[in-house]
């Protein structure tokens, strides 16, 4: 029995003495602190101090429970977690919050030293998780969702459709590019409209390529690899034709003001569709570099077709040279494009393209490009940007380059490449909810929050990266990720990735799936022209507006569409087709959700190299 002295900064209230409970009590110990927590489920509490009056302390458990205290070594000092159990019906005397704290401190020191020793021993003995082998058992939830998500690419296809699987879609935009004697009929419509925007379309292709390269065997296990490759080629066929000369790239088909002034089916549209290009007089480093990344990554996907793969790689190299030599933002060269996909920098895209060219060619000059002065200049750009046009390219690039440090060869072990891994680790630590550096910007339901416009884009992209990084760790036998001294496993990253995927699929306050066609409750008023107009309706540019304003659900289901998502307060206006912030889908959203679901559908070892 030892008397207690000290100062309780957060003293328990009288109310807690009426039952077994815990309450938080914090007091200082040198440069660090001791945390004493009371409150919550007493079955989770031990070791305990059973308080039966001031100066009367015995170390017991609460109703036979057991839990380990936690010792943390922080730069600011030492933290100990203890749990103080308070027995019902016993009220403290006036000395209560002074007498027992000293004993708590002494007990914390003793327990902390024991736990520290045990923890260090366990850390040394605990090896990495087993490296996965071939694809294992599939998770039906994610497999079903993936099969649905890939269908939206078919809905978005332009041109003469082959093996069309969507009953309410048909051929469209067959004359796109004809004024320049080019065939730009393929490609995909951007969102709920009929525009072909080069920047997001190229991004879609790059992410889809990356997904196939990392998770192709897992996609194949649920018969989604070939559909994904077919969708990718539909885009890359368009991109090849959009690059008729080394320093010319067509980056847009259609006039957005004219296009958005109509509400009609793509099969029926007859408005003019002008072309927009970047060239040496009006350069666009960002869009050219993103297109180079798309073609370089796709060249790896289609390497079994050597002719097609070589064609893609040639275009990628030419576009990268063009982008690097004639540096300018495309939205400054062509201001009118800024309204829809503005760009605020091109450094990320240049490094992104060079990274994919290194993977595709093995040419060390591209690796030098990303680890040399250019890498130093642009390393942190894009890490914290919430601009929708950036599309996480900074974070994507950091994770892609960190792959080389996990699975690369001796040529990729240079110290400059390690800086990408460090920044990628910082991103990962920001995602794990329990991490000391975790972002606080989350909804009450646990969704990562960046922007109310197309809110799901950012959490889905973050989850995709977390799944990738987790698999890099597993496939390389890397056991732990350190976040300011706290250690986390690959399973912690995968848990986060699943939490975001599950939110999208219906584990949210509204119990609504934001993936159209998945679950029992999902959006019925998707902002999408083709889905909103009956196939037997005859509409022109203007007389189709009645279908936009219709109070009835869409007659055609936009299966696989990932809509914008909820507001921060987790409300969702589902019955207003004009609510573009929340109910409009996009092809790049689909690329991200397909990537995430492909990573979660099962587990398998990642390839050491894409070549």
N, C-alpha and C positions, 0 to 999 in steps of 0.2 A: 504494500500500500504506500503510495507516494502522493504528497500534496502537490497541487498544480498551481503554477503561476504563469502569467503571460497576458497578452491582450488579444482578444478575439475581434477581428475586424468585421466579421459577419456573424454576430451572435444568433443562436437559435431563438425563435420566438416562443412564447408560452404555449402556443397552439400545438407545437410538435410533441409536447410531453404526453399527449393523450393516447398515443399509439406508437408502435414500433415504426420508426421512420429514419430518414437521414436528412441532414441539413448541411449546407456548404459553410465551411469555416476556413478562412485563409489567414495565415500569419507569416511574418518574415523570419528567415533564418539566414543571416549573413547576406551574401549577394543573391542568394536564391530564395526559395520559398517552400513552405509545406502547404499542401492543399488537404484539408480535411473535409470530406463530403458526407453529408447525411441527407437522406431524402430518396424516394424511389422504392424499389422492391427490396425488402430486407432479406429476401432469399438470395440476393446476389452479394451479400455483404459478409466479408471476413478478410483478415482478422479484425476483430472488433474490440472496442472498449465498452464494456457494459456499465453504463453510468447509473449508479444507485445513490448519488449524493456527492457533494464536493469532496475531493480528496479520497474518494473510495473508488478505485479503478481496478478492474481485473480484465485480462485479455481473454476474451471468449469468442464465440461465434454467435450470429443471430439465428436462433432457431435451427442450429445445426448446419448452416450454410457454409460455403467456402468459396473464396476468390482470392487470387494473388494480388498483392499490392503492386504498384508500378513505380519503378525508379527511372527517372529521365535525367540524363546529363545534358544540360543546356549551357550555352555560353554565359548566360546571366547568373548561373549558380546551380543549385541542386533543387529538384522538385521531387517530392514524395507524394504519393496518393495513399491516404488512409481512409478508413471508414469507421465512423463512430456510431455505435448503435445505442439508441436511447430507449430505455424500457418504459412501457406505458405506466401512467399514473404517478410518475415521480417528477416532482417539480424542483428545479434547481434553486439553491439558496442564492443570496446576493453575490456570493463569491464564485458563482458557477463558471463564468466565462474567463476567469483568471486562474483559478486553481488547477484546472485539468489540462491546460495547454502545454505546460512544461513537460508533463508526462507524455503528452502526445508527441512533442518534439523528440524526446529521448527515444520513445518507441519507434518513431519514424526513422531516426538515425540507425537504430539497430536493424529494423526490418529492411531499410533501404540498402544497408551494406550487404545483408544476406541476399536480397533480390538482385543487387548489382552483380554479385559474384556468380549467382545462378544464371543470370541473363547472359553475362559474358561467356560463360561456359557453353550455354545453349547456342549462342551465336556462332561459336567456333565449331560446334559439332553439327549444327544444322546445315546441311548442304542445299544446293539448288533443287528445285522440283524436277522430277523426271522429265527429260526431253520428250515431247510428243512424237509419235510415229505417224503412220498413215491415218487418214481420217477415221475418227472413232464413231461412236453412236451419235446420231443426229438429234438435235433438240427440235421437236416437232413444232413448237411455237415459232421459233425463228425460221425454220424451214418453210412453214406455211406462209409466213410473212414475206420471205424472200421471193417465193414463187409469185406472190401478188405484186410485189414492188417492181419486178423486172418488166411487168406488162405495160407500165406507163410509157416506156420507151417506144413501144409499138404504137401507142396512141399518138405520140408526138411526131411520128415520121412524116416527112414530106416526100413528094415525088411519086413515082409509079411503084406501088406497093407489091412486094413479092411474098407469097405465102402469108397473106394478110390474116391475122388472127382476131382482129377487132371488127365485129360485125357492122358497127356504125361508122367505120372509117373507109375511105376510098382514095383514089389517086388525087393529087393536088399539086399546085405550083409547078406544073410540068415545064413551064416556060421560064422559070427563074434562071437568070444569067444570060438569056438569049441575046439581049442587047449588046453584050460584050463577046458574043459568040462562045459562051461558056455554058456548060451544063451544071448549074447549081440547084438542080431540082431536088437532090437528096438533102441530107442534114435533118435537123429536128427543129420544130417550133419551140420557142423559148419557154413559154408558160401557158397562160390561157389565151394568148393572142396568136398571131400568125407571123410574127417577126422571127428572123434568123439573125441573132446577135452572135458575132464571132467569138467574143471574149468568154461568155459563159458556156458556149457550146464546146470550145476547146477545153475549158476547165472540166466539163462533164466527161469528155473523152479521156483526159489525163487521169482523173480519179477512177473511172471505169477500168482503164488499163491497169492501174496500180492494184486495184481490187483483184482483177483476174490473175495478175502475176503473183500476188501473195496468197490468194485463197482459191485459185482455180480448182484445186483438187477437192476442196470443200464444196464449191459450187457444183462441181461435177457429181458429187455424191448425192445431190438433190436435183440433178438434171437441169441446172440453171447456167452451166458454163457456156453451152452453145448459144442459147438465147442472148446472153450478155455479149458474146463475141460478135454475133450478128448485129446487135445494136451499135456496138463500137464501130464496126466496119461501115455502117450506114453513115456515121459521122465522118470517119476518116476519108471515105470516098469523096464526100463533099469538100473536105479541107484540101485534099490534093488538087481538085479542080479549082478551088478558090485561090490557089497559088500558081498562076500561069507563068510567072517570071520570078527570077531570084529576088528582086526587090519590089515586088508587087503582091499584095495580099488583099483579097476582098473580104471585108470584115462585117458586112451587113447586107442583108437582102430585105427590102421593104422600107417604107417611110413610116416611122412609128406614129407620127401625128395622123397620117392618113389611115394607117392600119387601126389605130385605136379609136378612130371615128366611125368604125364599122362594127357590126356584130353579126357575123355570118359564118357558115360552115367553111372550112378550108377548101372543100371540094367545090364550093360555089363562088368563091371570091373571084372578082374580076378587076379589082383596083390595080393601079400601076404599082410596080415593085422595083423601085430604083436600086442601084448598087452603090455601095460605098467602099472605097479602097484606101489603104495606106501605101505609100511609096516614098521615094527619096525626097520628094518635095513636101509631102505631108506624112512624115514618119509616125510610127506607133510602136515603140519598143515593147510596151507591155503586152499588147495583143499579139504581136509577132512572136515574142518569146513564149507566151502561153501556148500558141499554136505549135511552136517548135517542140515544146515539152509534150504536147499531145501526140505529135507524130513520132517522136523518139520513143516514148513509152509504148505506143501502139506497135512500133516496129519489133519490139520484143514479144508482144502477144502473138504476132503473126509470123514469127521467125520460121515456122514450118513451111511457109510460102515464101521462099527466098526472094522471088521477084518483087512481090508486093512489099515485103519487109524492107528491101533495099530502096524501093521507091520512097517509102515513108521516111527512111533515114536520110536520104538525099535531101528531101524537102526540109527536114528538121535542121540539118546542118546549114542549108542556105538561109533559112528563116532566122536562125540564131545569129549568123554573121550579119544579116541585114539589121536585126534588132540591136545588136551591139554596136554596129558602126554608125547607124543613124539614130541617135538617142533622143527620144522625145515622147511625151505622153500622148497617146492617141486622142485623148479628150481635149488636149490643147491644140493639136494639129487640126482636129475636126470638132469644134466646140459643140455642135448639135448632138453628138453622141453622149455628152455628159449628163443629159437629162435622165437617161435610163441606166447606163453602166459607166459611171464616172470612174476615173482612175486618179489616184493621188501619188503614185510612184511606180517605178519599173524595176527597181533593184531586186525585189523578190522574184519577179518573173524571170529575170536574167539568170539568177542563181538556180532557180527551179529548172529552167531549160538546160543549163549546163550540167546539173546533177543527173538529169535523165539521159543526156547525151553521154555522160561518163558511163552510166549503167549500160547503155546500148552499144557503146563502141570500145570501152576499156581504154580510151585515149586519155593519158594522164594530163594532157593540157586542159581538159575540161575539169578534172579534179583540182588542178592548180588554180583554175579560174575561181572556184568556189572557196578554196582555202587560202588564196593569196589576198591581194589588196581589195579586190572586189568583195570577197567574203567579209573582210574586216569592215568595209564601208556599209554593207547592207545586212550584216548579221542579225541585228535586232529588229530590223524593219518588219512590220507586220505582226509582231508577237502579240501586241495588245490592241491592234486596230479592230474597231467594230464596224468599219466601212464594209457594206455588203459586197462591193466590187472586189475587195481584197480576197475574199473567199478563203481565208485561212491559209493563203499560199505560204506566208512566212512560217507558220507552224507546221504545215505539211512538209515544207522543204527541210526544216530542222529534223523532223522525225525520219524523213527519207534518208538524209545524210547520216543520221545517227545509226541507221541500219548498217552502214559500212563499218562502224566501230564494233558492232556486235558480231556481224557475219562476214565482214570483208576480209581481204587478204592482207599481206604485210605492207602493200603499197598504200593502204588506207589507215595506217596506224599513226600518221603524223599528228603532232600536237594541235595544229590548227583545225584539223577535223574534229578533234575532241571538243572544241568550243561549241560545235553544233549539238553534240550530245549533252553538254551542260545546259544549253538553253532548252533543249527538248526535255531534259529532266525537270527543269523549272516549270515548264508547261504541265508535265505530268503531275508534279507535286501540287500544282494549283487546282487540279481536277479531283484528286482524292479527298473526299469530304473530311476525313479525320486528320489530314495533314496540317501541320502548324502554318503552312503557307497557302492553305486552300482558299480559293476565291469565295467571298461571302455573297457574291451575286448569284443567288439561286432563289427560285420560287419556294413557297412553303412545301410544295410537293417534290422538291429536290431537283428541278430542272435548271440546268445552267442557264443564266440569263445575260444576254448582251443587248438585244434589240427587239422592240415590239413589232417591227416589220419583219415578216418571215422569221418569227422567233425560233423555230425549230432548227433552222439551218446550223446555227452555232453549236448547240448541244449535240446534235447528231454528228457534226464534223469532229467535235471534241471526243465523243465516244468512239468514233472510228479510229482516231489517232491513239486513244488509250488501248483499244483492242490490239492495234498493231504493235505498240510499244511493249505491251504485255507479252505478245508472241515473240518479239525480238529477244526479250529477256529469257523466256522459256527455251527458245531454240538454241540460244547460246549458252545455256546453263548459268545465267546470271540470277542469283538468288534474291538480291535485295536492291531496293531503290532508297536512297537516303534523302530525306526532306528535312533539312535543318536538324539533323541528328536522329530524327525518328526514322525507323526502317519499315519499308513496305514491300510486299511481295507482288509478283505478277498477278496473283489472284485478286489483289486489291484494285488494280487497274481494271481487270476484267469485270469485277463487281460493279465498278462505276459505269463501265460501258453498258452493262446489262441494265443498270438502273435507268439510263437515258433511253435505251431501246424499249424497255418495259413501259416507261412513261408514254412514249409515242404510241405504243400498242394498246393502251387502255388503263395502265396502272397509274392513274392520275385522279385528282379530285372529282372530275366530271365523269370518270369511268368511260371515257370516249376514246376510241382509236382515231388517231389523226392520219392513219394510212387507209385510204379509201379502199373498201372491199375487205378489210380485215376486221374480224370480230362482228359483234351484233349491232354495235352503235358506232357509226362513222359519218362524216359530213355528206349531206345529200344535195347541197347547193354550191357545189364547187364552181369557182369562177373560171369557166372553161367553155369556149364557144361551142366546140363540137359536141361536148357532153350535154350542153343546155338546150340544143335545138334538135327537134325530132328529125329523123333521117328522111321522112317523107315531106318535110316542110319546104316550101319554095321561098327563099329569102334573098334579098339583095343586100347591099351595104347597110341601108338605113332601116328597112322594115323588119330586120331581125331583132331590133331593140326590145320588142315585146317579150322575147324569150329571156333576155337579161333581167327584165323587171318581173317576170312571172313569179307568182307566189307558190307555184308547184315545184316539187323536187325535180332535179335533172332527169330527163327521160332516158339518158344514156349514162351509164356509170363510168367514171374516169378511174377505172381500176388501177391500183398501184400508185395513185397520186399521193404525194406527201404534201399536205397543205401547210399554210404558214404557221398555224398553231395558236396557242392561247396568249392572252395578255399576262402581264406580270402577276396580277391578282387571280390568275387562272380562270378567268371568264372567257367564253368563246361564243361569239354571235354566229350561230351555225345556219340560220335561216335567211341570210341576206347575201345573195350572189354578188352584190356590189362591194361587199366587205373584203376588198382585195388584200388587205394586210393579213387577214387570217385564213381566207378560204381559197387563195390562188396557189396552185402548185407550180413547180418548175422542173426542168430537166436536171438542173444541177442539184436540187434537193434529192431527186431520185438517185443520182449517182452516189451521193453520200449515204443514203439509207441502205442502198444495195451493198455498199462497201461495209457498213456496220453489220448488217445482218449476215453477210457472207463470213465475217470474222467470228460470229457467234453461233452459227448453225451447227458447228462441231469443232473439234480440235485436231490439229495435225502439225507436223513440223514444217517450218518455212524453208524454202530453198535457200541454199547458201548464196547463190548468184542467179540473176535473171537471165544470164546469157547461156 
